[in-house]
Amino acid sequence: MTNTIHVWLDDKTYRLLKRLARKRGENRNIILRESLRRLAELDRIKTRRSKKIASGLRSSQ
């Protein structure tokens, strides 16, 4: 199932999106999807690291 959203981009972000799409030979939708997936993965990594650090602090107290 696909969903449609509308996104308002400032000029700088829109130019970046167009440049990435052109450079990679992909359409803007693919660039946006991949960007969101990568951002979500970075967030998961950051969360895991924070939890690992926090658990290390608790065990050393």
Secondary structure as the mmCIF struct_conf table of DSSP 4:
data_model
#
loop_
_struct_conf.conf_type_id
_struct_conf.id
_struct_conf.beg_label_comp_id
_struct_conf.beg_label_asym_id
_struct_conf.beg_label_seq_id
_struct_conf.end_label_comp_id
_struct_conf.end_label_asym_id
_struct_conf.end_label_seq_id
HELX_RH_AL_P HELX_RH_AL_P1 ASP A 11 ARG A 24
TURN_TY1_P TURN_TY1_P1 GLY A 25 GLY A 25
HELX_RH_AL_P HELX_RH_AL_P2 ARG A 28 SER A 60
#
